[in-house]
Amino acid sequence: MLKIRLTQTGTTNRKSYRVVAIEEGKRRDGKAIETLGFYNPLVKPAQISLKKDRIEYWRGKGAQLTPAVEKLLK
């Protein structure tokens, strides 16, 4: 099953995240099928960039959103 979730990037204490489509069983930082955007909570206001058309495409294919990604979409 596919999930749309966050993966960590950056260094210790300077985390940023990518929104990716990935198989459910893969590791947190495993190889993603497609990168769908990014999220940087360290700048004010937080920097969010999402490819909403691609997210809807993957949701149409049966991918599920994690709670963190659902919050970003709102």
C-alpha positions in Angstrom: 0.0 0.0 0.0 1.2 3.5 -0.8 1.5 6.3 1.8 2.1 10.0 1.4 4.3 10.9 4.3 7.2 13.1 5.5 10.8 12.2 5.3 13.5 14.1 7.3 16.2 16.1 5.6 18.7 18.5 7.1 21.0 18.1 10.1 20.6 17.6 13.8 18.6 20.6 15.2 18.0 22.0 11.7 15.3 19.5 10.4 13.3 20.1 7.3 11.0 17.6 5.6 10.0 16.3 2.1 6.5 15.1 1.3 6.9 11.9 -0.6 4.9 9.0 -2.0 6.4 5.8 -0.7 5.6 2.1 -0.1 4.2 1.6 3.5 6.9 -0.9 4.6 9.9 1.2 3.6 12.2 2.9 6.1 11.6 6.6 7.1 14.3 7.8 4.8 14.0 5.0 2.2 13.8 5.5 -1.6 10.6 7.3 -2.5 8.5 6.8 -5.6 8.0 10.6 -6.1 8.8 13.8 -4.1 5.6 15.8 -3.8 6.8 18.9 -1.9 8.7 20.1 1.1 8.1 21.7 4.5 10.5 23.9 6.5 9.2 24.7 10.0 12.3 26.6 11.0 11.5 29.9 9.1 8.7 32.2 10.2 6.2 31.7 8.8 6.8 28.0 8.0 7.7 27.4 4.3 5.4 24.9 2.6 5.4 23.9 -1.0 3.2 21.1 -2.2 2.3 19.7 -5.7 -1.4 19.3 -5.0 -2.2 17.9 -8.4 0.3 15.1 -7.9 -1.0 14.4 -4.4 -4.5 14.1 -5.8 -3.2 11.8 -8.5 -1.6 9.4 -5.9 -4.7 9.6 -3.7 -6.7 8.5 -6.8 -4.4 5.5 -7.1 -5.2 4.5 -3.5 -2.4 6.2 -1.5 -3.3 7.2 2.1 -2.2 10.4 3.8 -0.5 10.3 7.2 -1.9 12.7 9.8 1.0 15.0 9.5 0.5 15.5 5.8 -3.2 16.0 6.3 -2.4 18.9 8.6 -0.1 20.4 6.0 -2.8 20.2 3.3 -5.3 22.2 5.4 
